[in-house]
């Protein structure tokens, strides 16, 4: 900035006003300053400017790198943040690395607000974290009384998503519909409860059955082996997420079970891998871009205004019908 001021023959303060778009300089001076800045390749030091203001325009994001759908959300977080003039700092939720340590890493780097994708932390822990920095939780429902000016959620309507899935399978003619759930993973409770409610709404409560799983391929593989050990196969299986469905699909196909001829299979998320022609998985679509943009909007809103206009943003799911579902065999 001092170099620009010297070349343009004006004060450094006036250069600052011009570059910040503030009044105080004539049109001729403004053009001269901007021309010199362009010639010198001047770029503002964002970190220094924010330090002077005592504020941070960095959004910290926690991601489980093993979850494909979370990676897709992060892909949309960057442009959404940049559009609002904010930077993004990532940290990974890894096996063997405690989640609190990962979140602390973001806070240690003075992130102004934090976005957590599918966190496992307890509600009390999240409330405590929100006292240190505005917090947006993505993909998990929290109790209404936990939400406030510094803690908000962005999520998909999982109750509707599971109802859409069950309705679709019932319309195909399925009655024996099994659910491999997500175990203790974020969102699993809501999806499990919604499955049972949807089955009951169709008068199929006696057919409702849940096999414990998790949101990964290994859990799907284990569930598939358990199901194959029983006398009868269900006609349809609704997995807790796409990764779990992929594990089921792998074991079934290796054992000669035809999908969807013998068993229809559905996932949840609609991650990019699910529409691979070799997989072609019917699934419940979540709007990754929408979740990312809403999360960034909330984080910036809480950071700049001190509160969020909506502390629980809920997006609507839809069905992505592909080749792993069909009417049950006669």
Secondary structure, 3 states (H helix, E strand, C coil): CHHHHHHHCCCHHHHHHHHCCCCCCCHHHHHHHHHHHHHHCCCCCHHHHHHHHCCCCEEEEEECCCCHHHHHHHHHHHHHHHHCCCEEEEEECCCCCCHHHHHHHHHHCCCCEEEEECCCCCHHHHHHHHCCCEEEEECCCCCHHHCECCEEEEEECHHHHHHHHHHHHHHHCCCCEEEECCCCCCCHHHHHHHHHHHHHHCCCHHHCEEECCCCCHHHHHHHHHHHHCCCCCCCEEEECCHHHHHHHHHHHHHCCCCCCCCCEEEEEECCHHHHCCCCCCEEEECCHHHHHHHHHHHHHHHHHHCCCCCCEEEECCEEECCCCCCCCCC
